[in-house]
Amino acid sequence: MSDYPTSQEKSKWRAEALAARQALDPERRILGAKALARHDLPIEISRGFVVAGYWPIRGEIDPHPLMEKFAAAGARLALPLIIARDQPLVFRAWSPADPMRRGPLGISEPMPEKPELSPDLLLVPLAAFDRSGHRIGYGAGHYDRTLEALRRQKAVTTIGLAFAVQEIPKVPALPHDVMLDYVLTDIRLFDCRSS
């Protein structure tokens, strides 16, 4: 028997967490997104600090209220682009008033003329999480590759964003899975740095 989780285990947890997320009513989704921005976070924003978020898809918790809070504190904002299947994400500057374009996977992304930015803080979408900072994504590995590449260049803080219903007891993690520093839900903040 292998010490590593099977893809079936991850698929089971992913499906259960995504079903719980999909079952949330629209009002809970709106209130949950606003709740993210009300949490006190141990993140110091300085001039030139870059916060990369994401454009929510498939019922993900909306990071925009939280991103606007960081922008009001002086941060520059960015959103990701998928360049190629097995490559790290690229981040381009973004503000809420910017026009957007539809990317190759149908996800809204900044226009090509926007400058690339290297995030200091990365807000990470997820399907499921545990309190130790492990996450289950959608299976393509974009964020694992991106975090590994970014952390070779500089210190990057990661915050996974989710609804509380996406928590599972223990993510069946693999050696290449990158842990999050924090997980922030509509209910509370988990500090995973000592896990």
N, C-alpha and C positions, 0 to 999 in steps of 0.2 A: 504494500500500500504506500503511495506517495505521500510525502509531507506537504506537498503543494496542493492547493485547491483545484478542483476540476472546473472546467468552463461551465458545466451544468450547475455547480453550486453558485457561481457568480450570476449566471443567467436567472436562476430561481430568485435570488435576493433582489436583483435588478427589477425583475418583473413585478415582484410584490411591492417594492418601494414605489415604482412608477404607477402601479394601480392605485396605491394610497394617495399619491400626488394628484392623479387624474380625478379622483373622487372628490377633491376639495371644491367647494362652491365658489363662484366668482367673487363674492364679498370677502371670503376668507383669503383669497389670493391677493386682493387689493390691500386688505389690512395687513397681511403678512409682509408684503413688499415695503409698506410704510414702517412696519415694526423694525425691519432691518436697520433703518436710518436712525431709530431712537436709541439703539444700544450704544453704550459708551465703549469705544474700542481702544486698545492700548497701542494705537498707531500714531506716530508723530508726523504731521504733514509739514514739510518745509518747501521753500521755493524750488520749483523744478521737479518736485516729487511726481511720479507718474503712476496713476492707478489705471489698470486695465480691467475692464469688466467684460460683459458679453451681452449679446442681443438675445433675450429669452425666447426659447422655442419649446415646443412639446410640453407646455405647462410648467416650465421652470419658474422658480421664484424670480420676480423682476428686480434686477439690481439697480435700476435707474434712480430711485429715491436715495439709496445709499451713495451712488456715484455723485449725485448732485450735492450731497452733504460734503463729500470729499472735495468737490470742485469749489464749493463755497469757502472751504478752509485753505484754498490756494493750489490744490493739485491740478495737474494736467490729466485729461482723460484719454483713454485709448480703447479700441475694440479690436478683437482678433480677426484674422483672415486665414482660411485654410488655403495654403499654396499648393501642396501636393499631399497625397495620401500618407506617406511615411516620413513627412517632414514636420519640424516644429512649427507652431503657429507664428505668424507675423502680426505685429500690432501697429495700427495706424491711429494718429491723433483723431479725436472725435469730441464734439460737443452736442448737446441736445438739439440745437438749432440747425445742425448740419444736414444737408441732403444726404441720402443714403442710396446705395445701389444693391441689387439682388446679386449675391455671390453664386458660385457654381452649384452649391448645395441648397440654394433657395433661402439662405440666411442673409439678413440685411447686414451690410458692412460699409465702412467709410469709403469715400471716393478714392480712386487711385492716386490723385494728386496730393492727398494728405500725407504728411511726413510719417516715416516709421519711428516709433518710440520703443524704448526698452523699459518695461515696467519695474517699478520698485515694489509695488503691491499688486498682486494678481487675485482677482475675484474669480473663483472657479465654480462652474456649474457641476452638478453631479446627479446621479440617479439615486444613490444610497450612500450612507456614511456611518461610521461608528465613532465613539467618543475618543478613540486614540488617534484620530486624524486620518484613518484610511478611508478611501472613497471608492465607489464603483461608478465609472463613467458609462459611456455608451458602447464601449468595446473597441473603438478605433485607436486609442492610445495617444491622441493628440496632446492632451495636457501632460501626461507622463513625459513624453519626449520634450515638450516645451519647457517644463520645469527643470528637467535635467540639463537642457542646453542653457537656460537662463542662469541657473545656479553655478554653472562653470564660469560665467562671466562676472557675477556679482551677487551680493546678498539680495534675495527676493523673499518677501513675506507673502504667504498664501492664506487666503480665507475661502473655504468652501461655503457656498450659500445654498440653503435648502429650507424646505418646510420641515417642522419637527416630525411629521409623520414619515419622513424618509429615513429616520434613524433605524438601524438594525443592530442586533447585539454585537456581532463581530464580522467585519468584512474579511472574506477569505483572500488575503493579500498574497501577491507574488513578490519575489525579490526586486523586480524592476518597478513595482508600484511606488510612486512617490507620495510620501505622507504630507498632509496639510499642517500648517502651523496652528490654524484655528478653524473651527466650523461655527458659522453663525446661522441660527435659525430664526424664525419668527418668534420663538419663545426665549431662547437664551444663546449665550456665547460659550463655546467649549475651547479652552486653551489646551492644545494638543502638543505643545513644544516639549513637555517633559515625558511624553509617552515613549 
